[in-house]
Amino acid sequence: MKIVVDRDLCIGAAPCVAIAGAVFQLDEEGKAIIIDEQGADDETIKLAAEACPVRAIILFDKEGGQQLYP
């Protein structure tokens, strides 16, 4: 799974960090960044994306590039 964080949308609420702290972290601006795409299983990453209140986390299929979420 490929993960993209839309930094223009991110408000730093950080549920992604709480759910998948091995994948996401807040940077010095208080916005989410990806530290390790392989840091959690796909289901945990999807839960983290779904928890984002502004839908700033976009998930893609690695093989076909199809958008999986949102």
N, CA, C, O and CB atoms as a CASP TS submission, in Angstrom:
PFRMAT TS
TARGET T0000
AUTHOR 0000-0000-0000
METHOD Language model
MODEL 1
PARENT N/A
ATOM      1  N   MET     1       0.829  -1.169   0.000  1.00  0.00           N
ATOM      2  CA  MET     1       0.000   0.000   0.000  1.00  0.00           C
ATOM      3  C   MET     1       0.885   1.248   0.000  1.00  0.00           C
ATOM      4  O   MET     1       1.861   1.330   0.746  1.00  0.00           O
ATOM      5  CB  MET     1      -0.950  -0.011   1.206  1.00  0.00           C
ATOM      6  N   LYS     2       0.534   2.203  -0.837  1.00  0.00           N
ATOM      7  CA  LYS     2       1.245   3.483  -0.880  1.00  0.00           C
ATOM      8  C   LYS     2       0.437   4.491  -0.089  1.00  0.00           C
ATOM      9  O   LYS     2      -0.786   4.563  -0.214  1.00  0.00           O
ATOM     10  CB  LYS     2       1.471   3.973  -2.352  1.00  0.00           C
ATOM     11  N   ILE     3       1.137   5.272   0.733  1.00  0.00           N
ATOM     12  CA  ILE     3       0.493   6.246   1.606  1.00  0.00           C
ATOM     13  C   ILE     3       0.932   7.647   1.203  1.00  0.00           C
ATOM     14  O   ILE     3       2.115   7.893   0.968  1.00  0.00           O
ATOM     15  CB  ILE     3       0.830   5.968   3.095  1.00  0.00           C
ATOM     16  N   VAL     4      -0.029   8.561   1.126  1.00  0.00           N
ATOM     17  CA  VAL     4       0.261   9.965   0.851  1.00  0.00           C
ATOM     18  C   VAL     4      -0.449  10.796   1.918  1.00  0.00           C
ATOM     19  O   VAL     4      -1.620  10.568   2.218  1.00  0.00           O
ATOM     20  CB  VAL     4      -0.197  10.379  -0.602  1.00  0.00           C
ATOM     21  N   VAL     5       0.276  11.766   2.489  1.00  0.00           N
ATOM     22  CA  VAL     5      -0.338  12.697   3.425  1.00  0.00           C
ATOM     23  C   VAL     5      -0.456  14.046   2.731  1.00  0.00           C
ATOM     24  O   VAL     5       0.541  14.622   2.295  1.00  0.00           O
ATOM     25  CB  VAL     5       0.488  12.810   4.750  1.00  0.00           C
ATOM     26  N   ASP     6      -1.688  14.546   2.632  1.00  0.00           N
ATOM     27  CA  ASP     6      -1.917  15.871   2.063  1.00  0.00           C
ATOM     28  C   ASP     6      -1.666  16.894   3.169  1.00  0.00           C
ATOM     29  O   ASP     6      -2.526  17.116   4.021  1.00  0.00           O
ATOM     30  CB  ASP     6      -3.376  16.007   1.471  1.00  0.00           C
ATOM     31  N   ARG     7      -0.502  17.505   3.152  1.00  0.00           N
ATOM     32  CA  ARG     7      -0.091  18.413   4.219  1.00  0.00           C
ATOM     33  C   ARG     7      -0.915  19.698   4.240  1.00  0.00           C
ATOM     34  O   ARG     7      -0.966  20.382   5.262  1.00  0.00           O
ATOM     35  CB  ARG     7       1.376  18.751   4.068  1.00  0.00           C
ATOM     36  N   ASP     8      -1.554  20.029   3.135  1.00  0.00           N
ATOM     37  CA  ASP     8      -2.433  21.197   3.129  1.00  0.00           C
ATOM     38  C   ASP     8      -3.711  20.929   3.926  1.00  0.00           C
ATOM     39  O   ASP     8      -4.289  21.845   4.510  1.00  0.00           O
ATOM     40  CB  ASP     8      -2.784  21.593   1.687  1.00  0.00           C
ATOM     41  N   LEU     9      -4.143  19.673   3.944  1.00  0.00           N
ATOM     42  CA  LEU     9      -5.338  19.293   4.693  1.00  0.00           C
ATOM     43  C   LEU     9      -5.043  18.965   6.157  1.00  0.00           C
ATOM     44  O   LEU     9      -5.879  19.209   7.027  1.00  0.00           O
ATOM     45  CB  LEU     9      -5.995  18.105   4.033  1.00  0.00           C
ATOM     46  N   CYS    10      -3.876  18.424   6.429  1.00  0.00           N
ATOM     47  CA  CYS    10      -3.535  17.943   7.773  1.00  0.00           C
ATOM     48  C   CYS    10      -3.626  19.078   8.795  1.00  0.00           C
ATOM     49  O   CYS    10      -3.108  20.175   8.584  1.00  0.00           O
ATOM     50  CB  CYS    10      -2.117  17.331   7.783  1.00  0.00           C
ATOM     51  N   ILE    11      -4.307  18.777   9.922  1.00  0.00           N
ATOM     52  CA  ILE    11      -4.434  19.757  11.007  1.00  0.00           C
ATOM     53  C   ILE    11      -3.680  19.313  12.265  1.00  0.00           C
ATOM     54  O   ILE    11      -3.745  19.985  13.295  1.00  0.00           O
ATOM     55  CB  ILE    11      -5.914  19.983  11.341  1.00  0.00           C
ATOM     56  N   GLY    12      -2.976  18.203  12.188  1.00  0.00           N
ATOM     57  CA  GLY    12      -2.179  17.739  13.313  1.00  0.00           C
ATOM     58  C   GLY    12      -2.978  17.150  14.460  1.00  0.00           C
ATOM     59  O   GLY    12      -2.510  17.150  15.599  1.00  0.00           O
ATOM     60  N   ALA    13      -4.171  16.648  14.186  1.00  0.00           N
ATOM     61  CA  ALA    13      -4.992  16.038  15.233  1.00  0.00           C
ATOM     62  C   ALA    13      -4.336  14.771  15.788  1.00  0.00           C
ATOM     63  O   ALA    13      -4.527  14.435  16.957  1.00  0.00           O
ATOM     64  CB  ALA    13      -6.388  15.711  14.689  1.00  0.00           C
ATOM     65  N   ALA    14      -3.580  14.083  14.971  1.00  0.00           N
ATOM     66  CA  ALA    14      -2.717  12.950  15.317  1.00  0.00           C
ATOM     67  C   ALA    14      -3.377  11.618  15.663  1.00  0.00           C
ATOM     68  O   ALA    14      -2.748  10.822  16.360  1.00  0.00           O
ATOM     69  CB  ALA    14      -1.908  13.333  16.432  1.00  0.00           C
ATOM     70  N   PRO    15      -4.611  11.318  15.223  1.00  0.00           N
ATOM     71  CA  PRO    15      -5.089   9.961  15.467  1.00  0.00           C
ATOM     72  C   PRO    15      -4.263   8.932  14.682  1.00  0.00           C
ATOM     73  O   PRO    15      -4.155   7.775  15.087  1.00  0.00           O
ATOM     74  CB  PRO    15      -6.575   9.849  15.091  1.00  0.00           C
ATOM     75  N   CYS    16      -3.690   9.360  13.573  1.00  0.00           N
ATOM     76  CA  CYS    16      -2.844   8.447  12.788  1.00  0.00           C
ATOM     77  C   CYS    16      -1.627   8.007  13.608  1.00  0.00           C
ATOM     78  O   CYS    16      -1.218   6.847  13.555  1.00  0.00           O
ATOM     79  CB  CYS    16      -2.383   9.127  11.469  1.00  0.00           C
ATOM     80  N   VAL    17      -1.060   8.943  14.362  1.00  0.00           N
ATOM     81  CA  VAL    17       0.102   8.630  15.204  1.00  0.00           C
ATOM     82  C   VAL    17      -0.325   7.702  16.343  1.00  0.00           C
ATOM     83  O   VAL    17       0.399   6.768  16.686  1.00  0.00           O
ATOM     84  CB  VAL    17       0.744   9.935  15.773  1.00  0.00           C
ATOM     85  N   ALA    18      -1.492   7.955  16.927  1.00  0.00           N
ATOM     86  CA  ALA    18      -1.975   7.119  18.025  1.00  0.00           C
ATOM     87  C   ALA    18      -2.247   5.684  17.563  1.00  0.00           C
ATOM     88  O   ALA    18      -2.006   4.733  18.307  1.00  0.00           O
ATOM     89  CB  ALA    18      -3.245   7.723  18.627  1.00  0.00           C
ATOM     90  N   ILE    19      -2.742   5.535  16.351  1.00  0.00           N
ATOM     91  CA  ILE    19      -3.101   4.202  15.845  1.00  0.00           C
ATOM     92  C   ILE    19      -1.901   3.497  15.210  1.00  0.00           C
ATOM     93  O   ILE    19      -1.715   2.295  15.405  1.00  0.00           O
ATOM     94  CB  ILE    19      -4.237   4.313  14.821  1.00  0.00           C
ATOM     95  N   ALA    20      -1.096   4.229  14.461  1.00  0.00           N
ATOM     96  CA  ALA    20       0.026   3.626  13.724  1.00  0.00           C
ATOM     97  C   ALA    20       1.288   4.473  13.908  1.00  0.00           C
ATOM     98  O   ALA    20       1.809   5.045  12.950  1.00  0.00           O
ATOM     99  CB  ALA    20      -0.318   3.487  12.208  1.00  0.00           C
ATOM    100  N   GLY    21       1.763   4.542  15.132  1.00  0.00           N
ATOM    101  CA  GLY    21       2.927   5.353  15.466  1.00  0.00           C
ATOM    102  C   GLY    21       4.216   4.921  14.801  1.00  0.00           C
ATOM    103  O   GLY    21       5.159   5.706  14.708  1.00  0.00           O
ATOM    104  N   ALA    22       4.270   3.677  14.333  1.00  0.00           N
ATOM    105  CA  ALA    22       5.459   3.217  13.620  1.00  0.00           C
ATOM    106  C   ALA    22       5.448   3.679  12.165  1.00  0.00           C
ATOM    107  O   ALA    22       6.461   3.577  11.473  1.00  0.00           O
ATOM    108  CB  ALA    22       5.559   1.692  13.686  1.00  0.00           C
ATOM    109  N   VAL    23       4.309   4.185  11.700  1.00  0.00           N
ATOM    110  CA  VAL    23       4.161   4.648  10.314  1.00  0.00           C
ATOM    111  C   VAL    23       4.145   6.173  10.247  1.00  0.00           C
ATOM    112  O   VAL    23       4.788   6.773   9.385  1.00  0.00           O
ATOM    113  CB  VAL    23       2.873   4.080   9.689  1.00  0.00           C
ATOM    114  N   PHE    24       3.405   6.794  11.166  1.00  0.00           N
ATOM    115  CA  PHE    24       3.209   8.249  11.149  1.00  0.00           C
ATOM    116  C   PHE    24       3.847   8.919  12.357  1.00  0.00           C
ATOM    117  O   PHE    24       3.993   8.329  13.428  1.00  0.00           O
ATOM    118  CB  PHE    24       1.721   8.581  11.103  1.00  0.00           C
ATOM    119  N   GLN    25       4.217  10.162  12.142  1.00  0.00           N
ATOM    120  CA  GLN    25       4.784  10.987  13.202  1.00  0.00           C
ATOM    121  C   GLN    25       4.444  12.434  12.868  1.00  0.00           C
ATOM    122  O   GLN    25       4.236  12.763  11.700  1.00  0.00           O
ATOM    123  CB  GLN    25       6.346  10.773  13.344  1.00  0.00           C
ATOM    124  N   LEU    26       4.385  13.293  13.865  1.00  0.00           N
ATOM    125  CA  LEU    26       4.191  14.712  13.594  1.00  0.00           C
ATOM    126  C   LEU    26       5.553  15.370  13.453  1.00  0.00           C
ATOM    127  O   LEU    26       6.472  15.083  14.220  1.00  0.00           O
ATOM    128  CB  LEU    26       3.356  15.393  14.717  1.00  0.00           C
ATOM    129  N   ASP    27       5.680  16.258  12.467  1.00  0.00           N
ATOM    130  CA  ASP    27       6.948  16.961  12.250  1.00  0.00           C
ATOM    131  C   ASP    27       6.978  18.249  13.070  1.00  0.00           C
ATOM    132  O   ASP    27       6.105  18.482  13.907  1.00  0.00           O
ATOM    133  CB  ASP    27       7.152  17.273  10.744  1.00  0.00           C
ATOM    134  N   GLU    28       7.978  19.074  12.827  1.00  0.00           N
ATOM    135  CA  GLU    28       8.150  20.310  13.583  1.00  0.00           C
ATOM    136  C   GLU    28       7.022  21.325  13.348  1.00  0.00           C
ATOM    137  O   GLU    28       6.851  22.259  14.130  1.00  0.00           O
ATOM    138  CB  GLU    28       9.475  20.937  13.225  1.00  0.00           C
ATOM    139  N   GLU    29       6.259  21.135  12.271  1.00  0.00           N
ATOM    140  CA  GLU    29       5.111  22.002  11.996  1.00  0.00           C
ATOM    141  C   GLU    29       3.823  21.444  12.601  1.00  0.00           C
ATOM    142  O   GLU    29       2.760  22.052  12.479  1.00  0.00           O
ATOM    143  CB  GLU    29       4.939  22.185  10.490  1.00  0.00           C
ATOM    144  N   GLY    30       3.924  20.284  13.255  1.00  0.00           N
ATOM    145  CA  GLY    30       2.751  19.661  13.852  1.00  0.00           C
ATOM    146  C   GLY    30       1.867  18.958  12.845  1.00  0.00           C
ATOM    147  O   GLY    30       0.679  18.752  13.094  1.00  0.00           O
ATOM    148  N   LYS    31       2.438  18.586  11.708  1.00  0.00           N
ATOM    149  CA  LYS    31       1.684  17.890  10.660  1.00  0.00           C
ATOM    150  C   LYS    31       2.236  16.480  10.483  1.00  0.00           C
ATOM    151  O   LYS    31       3.413  16.220  10.729  1.00  0.00           O
ATOM    152  CB  LYS    31       1.746  18.671   9.317  1.00  0.00           C
ATOM    153  N   ALA    32       1.366  15.585  10.054  1.00  0.00           N
ATOM    154  CA  ALA    32       1.743  14.184   9.901  1.00  0.00           C
ATOM    155  C   ALA    32       2.730  13.984   8.758  1.00  0.00           C
ATOM    156  O   ALA    32       2.610  14.584   7.690  1.00  0.00           O
ATOM    157  CB  ALA    32       0.509  13.332   9.671  1.00  0.00           C
ATOM    158  N   ILE    33       3.700  13.127   9.017  1.00  0.00           N
ATOM    159  CA  ILE    33       4.622  12.662   7.990  1.00  0.00           C
ATOM    160  C   ILE    33       4.703  11.139   8.080  1.00  0.00           C
ATOM    161  O   ILE    33       4.373  10.544   9.106  1.00  0.00           O
ATOM    162  CB  ILE    33       6.037  13.319   8.153  1.00  0.00           C
ATOM    163  N   ILE    34       5.141  10.535   7.010  1.00  0.00           N
ATOM    164  CA  ILE    34       5.305   9.085   6.967  1.00  0.00           C
ATOM    165  C   ILE    34       6.764   8.775   7.308  1.00  0.00           C
ATOM    166  O   ILE    34       7.687   9.275   6.665  1.00  0.00           O
ATOM    167  CB  ILE    34       4.906   8.498   5.556  1.00  0.00           C
ATOM    168  N   ILE    35       6.950   7.947   8.327  1.00  0.00           N
ATOM    169  CA  ILE    35       8.315   7.579   8.693  1.00  0.00           C
ATOM    170  C   ILE    35       8.677   6.178   8.214  1.00  0.00           C
ATOM    171  O   ILE    35       9.853   5.871   8.018  1.00  0.00           O
ATOM    172  CB  ILE    35       8.492   7.670  10.198  1.00  0.00           C
ATOM    173  N   ASP    36       7.651   5.314   8.022  1.00  0.00           N
ATOM    174  CA  ASP    36       7.917   3.957   7.542  1.00  0.00           C
ATOM    175  C   ASP    36       6.629   3.354   7.000  1.00  0.00           C
ATOM    176  O   ASP    36       5.762   2.953   7.776  1.00  0.00           O
ATOM    177  CB  ASP    36       8.504   3.068   8.675  1.00  0.00           C
ATOM    178  N   GLU    37       6.492   3.284   5.684  1.00  0.00           N
ATOM    179  CA  GLU    37       5.280   2.723   5.068  1.00  0.00           C
ATOM    180  C   GLU    37       5.067   1.270   5.449  1.00  0.00           C
ATOM    181  O   GLU    37       3.938   0.780   5.403  1.00  0.00           O
ATOM    182  CB  GLU    37       5.353   2.845   3.557  1.00  0.00           C
ATOM    183  N   GLN    38       6.125   0.575   5.823  1.00  0.00           N
ATOM    184  CA  GLN    38       6.033  -0.839   6.178  1.00  0.00           C
ATOM    185  C   GLN    38       5.927  -1.041   7.690  1.00  0.00           C
ATOM    186  O   GLN    38       6.038  -2.168   8.172  1.00  0.00           O
ATOM    187  CB  GLN    38       7.243  -1.593   5.638  1.00  0.00           C
ATOM    188  N   GLY    39       5.715   0.044   8.443  1.00  0.00           N
ATOM    189  CA  GLY    39       5.718  -0.023   9.900  1.00  0.00           C
ATOM    190  C   GLY    39       4.491  -0.673  10.515  1.00  0.00           C
ATOM    191  O   GLY    39       4.477  -0.929  11.719  1.00  0.00           O
ATOM    192  N   ALA    40       3.465  -0.945   9.728  1.00  0.00           N
ATOM    193  CA  ALA    40       2.244  -1.585  10.227  1.00  0.00           C
ATOM    194  C   ALA    40       1.578  -2.331   9.083  1.00  0.00           C
ATOM    195  O   ALA    40       1.890  -2.118   7.912  1.00  0.00           O
ATOM    196  CB  ALA    40       1.266  -0.538  10.845  1.00  0.00           C
ATOM    197  N   ASP    41       0.663  -3.202   9.445  1.00  0.00           N
ATOM    198  CA  ASP    41      -0.058  -3.952   8.407  1.00  0.00           C
ATOM    199  C   ASP    41      -1.091  -3.037   7.736  1.00  0.00           C
ATOM    200  O   ASP    41      -1.432  -1.976   8.259  1.00  0.00           O
ATOM    201  CB  ASP    41      -0.756  -5.215   9.017  1.00  0.00           C
ATOM    202  N   ASP    42      -1.570  -3.463   6.590  1.00  0.00           N
ATOM    203  CA  ASP    42      -2.491  -2.645   5.797  1.00  0.00           C
ATOM    204  C   ASP    42      -3.758  -2.270   6.562  1.00  0.00           C
ATOM    205  O   ASP    42      -4.260  -1.155   6.423  1.00  0.00           O
ATOM    206  CB  ASP    42      -2.866  -3.379   4.530  1.00  0.00           C
ATOM    207  N   GLU    43      -4.272  -3.189   7.360  1.00  0.00           N
ATOM    208  CA  GLU    43      -5.505  -2.922   8.108  1.00  0.00           C
ATOM    209  C   GLU    43      -5.292  -1.805   9.125  1.00  0.00           C
ATOM    210  O   GLU    43      -6.161  -0.948   9.286  1.00  0.00           O
ATOM    211  CB  GLU    43      -5.993  -4.198   8.818  1.00  0.00           C
ATOM    212  N   THR    44      -4.163  -1.800   9.808  1.00  0.00           N
ATOM    213  CA  THR    44      -3.860  -0.757  10.785  1.00  0.00           C
ATOM    214  C   THR    44      -3.677   0.590  10.094  1.00  0.00           C
ATOM    215  O   THR    44      -4.135   1.616  10.597  1.00  0.00           O
ATOM    216  CB  THR    44      -2.599  -1.118  11.587  1.00  0.00           C
ATOM    217  N   ILE    45      -3.016   0.589   8.957  1.00  0.00           N
ATOM    218  CA  ILE    45      -2.828   1.826   8.199  1.00  0.00           C
ATOM    219  C   ILE    45      -4.173   2.366   7.735  1.00  0.00           C
ATOM    220  O   ILE    45      -4.408   3.573   7.781  1.00  0.00           O
ATOM    221  CB  ILE    45      -1.897   1.593   6.991  1.00  0.00           C
ATOM    222  N   LYS    46      -5.059   1.477   7.286  1.00  0.00           N
ATOM    223  CA  LYS    46      -6.392   1.913   6.861  1.00  0.00           C
ATOM    224  C   LYS    46      -7.169   2.493   8.037  1.00  0.00           C
ATOM    225  O   LYS    46      -7.860   3.499   7.876  1.00  0.00           O
ATOM    226  CB  LYS    46      -7.172   0.740   6.238  1.00  0.00           C
ATOM    227  N   LEU    47      -7.072   1.888   9.202  1.00  0.00           N
ATOM    228  CA  LEU    47      -7.738   2.421  10.394  1.00  0.00           C
ATOM    229  C   LEU    47      -7.219   3.817  10.735  1.00  0.00           C
ATOM    230  O   LEU    47      -7.989   4.704  11.103  1.00  0.00           O
ATOM    231  CB  LEU    47      -7.533   1.475  11.589  1.00  0.00           C
ATOM    232  N   ALA    48      -5.907   3.999  10.609  1.00  0.00           N
ATOM    233  CA  ALA    48      -5.306   5.309  10.877  1.00  0.00           C
ATOM    234  C   ALA    48      -5.824   6.350   9.882  1.00  0.00           C
ATOM    235  O   ALA    48      -6.137   7.477  10.264  1.00  0.00           O
ATOM    236  CB  ALA    48      -3.763   5.223  10.806  1.00  0.00           C
ATOM    237  N   ALA    49      -5.912   5.968   8.616  1.00  0.00           N
ATOM    238  CA  ALA    49      -6.420   6.892   7.596  1.00  0.00           C
ATOM    239  C   ALA    49      -7.884   7.239   7.856  1.00  0.00           C
ATOM    240  O   ALA    49      -8.280   8.397   7.727  1.00  0.00           O
ATOM    241  CB  ALA    49      -6.264   6.282   6.189  1.00  0.00           C
ATOM    242  N   GLU    50      -8.677   6.255   8.218  1.00  0.00           N
ATOM    243  CA  GLU    50     -10.095   6.481   8.483  1.00  0.00           C
ATOM    244  C   GLU    50     -10.304   7.353   9.722  1.00  0.00           C
ATOM    245  O   GLU    50     -11.324   8.033   9.829  1.00  0.00           O
ATOM    246  CB  GLU    50     -10.814   5.147   8.658  1.00  0.00           C
ATOM    247  N   ALA    51      -9.358   7.343  10.650  1.00  0.00           N
ATOM    248  CA  ALA    51      -9.476   8.136  11.875  1.00  0.00           C
ATOM    249  C   ALA    51      -9.149   9.608  11.651  1.00  0.00           C
ATOM    250  O   ALA    51      -9.470  10.446  12.494  1.00  0.00           O
ATOM    251  CB  ALA    51      -8.565   7.573  12.944  1.00  0.00           C
ATOM    252  N   CYS    52      -8.522   9.930  10.539  1.00  0.00           N
ATOM    253  CA  CYS    52      -8.158  11.321  10.264  1.00  0.00           C
ATOM    254  C   CYS    52      -9.428  12.156  10.079  1.00  0.00           C
ATOM    255  O   CYS    52     -10.241  11.857   9.204  1.00  0.00           O
ATOM    256  CB  CYS    52      -7.248  11.418   9.001  1.00  0.00           C
ATOM    257  N   PRO    53      -9.603  13.199  10.896  1.00  0.00           N
ATOM    258  CA  PRO    53     -10.842  13.978  10.810  1.00  0.00           C
ATOM    259  C   PRO    53     -10.992  14.802   9.530  1.00  0.00           C
ATOM    260  O   PRO    53     -12.098  15.224   9.194  1.00  0.00           O
ATOM    261  CB  PRO    53     -10.925  14.892  11.980  1.00  0.00           C
ATOM    262  N   VAL    54      -9.892  15.034   8.814  1.00  0.00           N
ATOM    263  CA  VAL    54      -9.964  15.841   7.586  1.00  0.00           C
ATOM    264  C   VAL    54      -9.610  15.033   6.335  1.00  0.00           C
ATOM    265  O   VAL    54      -9.461  15.591   5.248  1.00  0.00           O
ATOM    266  CB  VAL    54      -9.029  17.042   7.697  1.00  0.00           C
ATOM    267  N   ARG    55      -9.479  13.724   6.500  1.00  0.00           N
ATOM    268  CA  ARG    55      -9.152  12.819   5.376  1.00  0.00           C
ATOM    269  C   ARG    55      -7.890  13.230   4.630  1.00  0.00           C
ATOM    270  O   ARG    55      -7.847  13.247   3.399  1.00  0.00           O
ATOM    271  CB  ARG    55     -10.311  12.767   4.398  1.00  0.00           C
ATOM    272  N   ALA    56      -6.869  13.560   5.406  1.00  0.00           N
ATOM    273  CA  ALA    56      -5.603  13.994   4.816  1.00  0.00           C
ATOM    274  C   ALA    56      -4.707  12.827   4.407  1.00  0.00           C
ATOM    275  O   ALA    56      -3.678  13.030   3.762  1.00  0.00           O
ATOM    276  CB  ALA    56      -4.864  14.878   5.789  1.00  0.00           C
ATOM    277  N   ILE    57      -5.092  11.614   4.780  1.00  0.00           N
ATOM    278  CA  ILE    57      -4.291  10.431   4.439  1.00  0.00           C
ATOM    279  C   ILE    57      -4.974   9.710   3.284  1.00  0.00           C
ATOM    280  O   ILE    57      -6.128   9.293   3.385  1.00  0.00           O
ATOM    281  CB  ILE    57      -4.119   9.475   5.678  1.00  0.00           C
ATOM    282  N   ILE    58      -4.245   9.576   2.199  1.00  0.00           N
ATOM    283  CA  ILE    58      -4.767   8.946   0.992  1.00  0.00           C
ATOM    284  C   ILE    58      -3.995   7.650   0.767  1.00  0.00           C
ATOM    285  O   ILE    58      -2.765   7.633   0.804  1.00  0.00           O
ATOM    286  CB  ILE    58      -4.652   9.899  -0.251  1.00  0.00           C
ATOM    287  N   LEU    59      -4.721   6.585   0.539  1.00  0.00           N
ATOM    288  CA  LEU    59      -4.116   5.272   0.349  1.00  0.00           C
ATOM    289  C   LEU    59      -4.309   4.801  -1.080  1.00  0.00           C
ATOM    290  O   LEU    59      -5.385   4.942  -1.663  1.00  0.00           O
ATOM    291  CB  LEU    59      -4.711   4.255   1.328  1.00  0.00           C
ATOM    292  N   PHE    60      -3.240   4.238  -1.633  1.00  0.00           N
ATOM    293  CA  PHE    60      -3.251   3.724  -3.007  1.00  0.00           C
ATOM    294  C   PHE    60      -2.773   2.278  -3.024  1.00  0.00           C
ATOM    295  O   PHE    60      -1.972   1.855  -2.191  1.00  0.00           O
ATOM    296  CB  PHE    60      -2.364   4.597  -3.930  1.00  0.00           C
ATOM    297  N   ASP    61      -3.283   1.539  -3.988  1.00  0.00           N
ATOM    298  CA  ASP    61      -2.798   0.187  -4.252  1.00  0.00           C
ATOM    299  C   ASP    61      -1.413   0.324  -4.867  1.00  0.00           C
ATOM    300  O   ASP    61      -1.229   1.067  -5.831  1.00  0.00           O
ATOM    301  CB  ASP    61      -3.777  -0.615  -5.200  1.00  0.00           C
ATOM    302  N   LYS    62      -0.438  -0.391  -4.313  1.00  0.00           N
ATOM    303  CA  LYS    62       0.932  -0.275  -4.810  1.00  0.00           C
ATOM    304  C   LYS    62       1.080  -0.787  -6.244  1.00  0.00           C
ATOM    305  O   LYS    62       1.844  -0.229  -7.031  1.00  0.00           O
ATOM    306  CB  LYS    62       1.874  -1.034  -3.899  1.00  0.00           C
ATOM    307  N   GLU    63       0.358  -1.831  -6.571  1.00  0.00           N
ATOM    308  CA  GLU    63       0.516  -2.425  -7.896  1.00  0.00           C
ATOM    309  C   GLU    63      -0.128  -1.590  -8.994  1.00  0.00           C
ATOM    310  O   GLU    63       0.540  -1.208  -9.955  1.00  0.00           O
ATOM    311  CB  GLU    63      -0.071  -3.811  -7.909  1.00  0.00           C
ATOM    312  N   GLY    64      -1.410  -1.305  -8.860  1.00  0.00           N
ATOM    313  CA  GLY    64      -2.128  -0.615  -9.928  1.00  0.00           C
ATOM    314  C   GLY    64      -2.217   0.886  -9.756  1.00  0.00           C
ATOM    315  O   GLY    64      -2.577   1.604 -10.689  1.00  0.00           O
ATOM    316  N   GLY    65      -1.887   1.365  -8.561  1.00  0.00           N
ATOM    317  CA  GLY    65      -1.975   2.797  -8.320  1.00  0.00           C
ATOM    318  C   GLY    65      -3.385   3.302  -8.085  1.00  0.00           C
ATOM    319  O   GLY    65      -3.615   4.510  -8.028  1.00  0.00           O
ATOM    320  N   GLN    66      -4.332   2.378  -7.949  1.00  0.00           N
ATOM    321  CA  GLN    66      -5.726   2.765  -7.737  1.00  0.00           C
ATOM    322  C   GLN    66      -5.905   3.319  -6.317  1.00  0.00           C
ATOM    323  O   GLN    66      -5.379   2.764  -5.353  1.00  0.00           O
ATOM    324  CB  GLN    66      -6.672   1.555  -7.976  1.00  0.00           C
ATOM    325  N   GLN    67      -6.645   4.401  -6.210  1.00  0.00           N
ATOM    326  CA  GLN    67      -6.907   4.991  -4.893  1.00  0.00           C
ATOM    327  C   GLN    67      -7.843   4.081  -4.117  1.00  0.00           C
ATOM    328  O   GLN    67      -8.910   3.707  -4.604  1.00  0.00           O
ATOM    329  CB  GLN    67      -7.514   6.417  -5.025  1.00  0.00           C
ATOM    330  N   LEU    68      -7.431   3.727  -2.896  1.00  0.00           N
ATOM    331  CA  LEU    68      -8.223   2.836  -2.053  1.00  0.00           C
ATOM    332  C   LEU    68      -9.018   3.600  -0.993  1.00  0.00           C
ATOM    333  O   LEU    68     -10.109   3.184  -0.605  1.00  0.00           O
ATOM    334  CB  LEU    68      -7.318   1.817  -1.383  1.00  0.00           C
ATOM    335  N   TYR    69      -8.462   4.716  -0.532  1.00  0.00           N
ATOM    336  CA  TYR    69      -9.128   5.527   0.493  1.00  0.00           C
ATOM    337  C   TYR    69      -8.628   6.949   0.389  1.00  0.00           C
ATOM    338  O   TYR    69      -7.453   7.132   0.070  1.00  0.00           O
ATOM    339  CB  TYR    69      -8.879   4.960   1.919  1.00  0.00           C
ATOM    340  N   PRO    70      -9.419   7.955   0.630  1.00  0.00           N
ATOM    341  CA  PRO    70     -10.875   7.943   0.733  1.00  0.00           C
ATOM    342  C   PRO    70     -11.531   7.810  -0.627  1.00  0.00           C
ATOM    343  O   PRO    70     -12.759   7.783  -0.721  1.00  0.00           O
ATOM    344  CB  PRO    70     -11.366   9.201   1.418  1.00  0.00           C
TER
END
